[in-house]
Amino acid sequence: MKPSLITRILLSALLSGGALANAAAPLPGLAAKASELAMLPDGGWLSLDKQGVHLLDASGKERARLKVRAKHLDLRPQGNGAIAVVMDANAEQVLPVRVDLQAGALTALAPFPAPPFGIEAACLYRDAQQIDHLFVVAKDGQAEQWLMHGEQRQLVRKLALPPHTKHCRADDAAQQLLVNEDKVGLWAYNAEAEGVPERKLLKRGDTIKKGEAIVLPWPAAATPVTKAIVQPRAQTEPVARTGDAADDPAIWRNPADPTGARILGTNKKQGLLVYNLAGKELQLLEVGRLNNVDVRQNVTIGGRKLDVAVATQRDDNSVMLFAIDSQGVVTPAGAFPTGLDNIYGMCLYRPADGGLEAFINDKDGSFLQYRIESDGKAMSGKLLRRFKVGSQPEGCVVDDRNHRLFLGEEKRGVWTVSARGDAPAKLSMVVPVGPQLVADVEGMGLYHGDKADYLVVSSQGDNSYLVLDAQAPYRVRGSFRVGYNLAAGIDGTSETDGLEVSSANFGGPYAKGMLVIQDGYKRLPDGPQNFKYVAWEDVAKALKLD
């Protein structure tokens, strides 16, 4: 049976970029009887029929056989052969198969767990970390994405695809999952679990007709990875609310014990969370819809030395203050109103006199700069300065040493301005939105190193993080993504709202500092949002930083 033109377009041009010149010629030997075929680089074939999986040479002669009633063949190069998957139609499980071309052998590997539905389609996807993923799809559109790494079989996420999907394939280079919907056409979905869910219709009409042989070309070489990938070392327990809940982190350093640090994180549906370096939740302060949070230690307020956290409260457009004791225990310490209509982001500034100031912004672009004061009974804010950017901001960070405020205008880029309350608010562009920084511009933090200072900015639109010098001319030093840490069972990060970085010694992998990142899509498996911990040493190594 010869595959139709549309089948060859679907499986060759759209999926691999390769050619199917061989498929137009009569298929040799046992290959002619196959229901599904995959081309191999030595000229041979991997084929499926009712008797099993067959490894064939170029003449169609059998070299090896695996007895299984199989469907849904897909494969990727691996070593001197390939890793293939087929569905065991009797067990309703997907079975990985190692294809050794040199030895002429097929080896069945540990199967994937049977999903809670009958499998109508299955296919492989290889991501930028070179991790293999499996998609399995049910007749009613239920679907699951699993990863396969050695003997590991881990559920990444559940997703919904069109009903009556009979076939799927992944375009690794485009990071797309392609599925055909009967009588509708060919859909492209985002194959990256850490990406924003989206789909588009590539071709209308029937794509694969019943009874046609499906012929897979040898997969094209993967597109080289253009961004460094670092792995998280730990993650926090998920927040207690689903949906878009976790937002912004801050770091408190324990001067007496580097490993006794605390990570503060906002849940904008609930309040403030406090975690230890293992990611365990230690406190939940249910104080309302907090958005951004920042920490300064050893500041003087009302004649007292304090460690303080400050957060924006969206229920009443106020600023909330929290005291942090020597053991890292956080307690509410007051609040003051701002008069803003839609309070949003904030960051703290410790001026030269050792006091505390806060920059608060509104969705309309307004910034208010307050001096935090106390009369011994209550804390309050004294307004020092107002200024405005042209559109919605959120993330900001202050370089206390150099008295510079860096702020993000979500659709335009990163600006800088003097942090001094008595200085003119003259804004200068640091880096605009573009190929290096993809909107939205969200969280940002400053790393003060021994040899250089760096500004880290969340490039939300491409799920990456831009690192640039924190001094003019603000040279870009590179960007990176946070990928899977399979050994620890931690997924990567995506659609990040807030982040924080510190150069302090927190012990262990964080001896040279750490980066805390809000993760917009918790995977491996699906769950409420959380925060990931990244060792700065891993970032510095990946980007070759000083």
Beta strands, then each sheet from edge to edge (+ up, - down):
strand 1: 36-39
strand 2: 45-49
strand 3: 52-56
strand 4: 62-66
strand 5: 70-78
strand 6: 81-88
strand 7: 93-100
strand 8: 105-108
strand 9: 119-126
strand 10: 132-138
strand 11: 142-149
strand 12: 152-160
strand 13: 165-171
strand 14: 176-181
strand 15: 185-190
strand 16: 199-204
strand 17: 214-216
strand 18: 228-230
strand 19: 234-235
strand 20: 246-252
strand 21: 262-267
strand 22: 271-275
strand 23: 281-285
strand 24: 290-301
strand 25: 304-313
strand 26: 318-324
strand 27: 330-337
strand 28: 343-349
strand 29: 357-362
strand 30: 366-374
strand 31: 379-388
strand 32: 393-399
strand 33: 404-409
strand 34: 413-418
strand 35: 428-432
strand 36: 441-448
strand 37: 453-459
strand 38: 464-469
strand 39: 476-482
strand 40: 499-502
strand 41: 514-519
strand 42: 530-535
sheet 1: 4+ 3- 2+ 1- 17-
sheet 2: 5+ 6- 7+ 8-
sheet 3: 9+ 10- 11+ 12-
sheet 4: 13+ 14- 15+ 16-
sheet 5: 18+ 39+ 38- 37+ 36-
sheet 6: 19+ 42- 41+ 40-
sheet 7: 20+ 21- 22+ 23-
sheet 8: 24+ 25- 26+ 27-
sheet 9: 28+ 29- 30+ 31-
sheet 10: 32+ 33- 34+ 35-
end
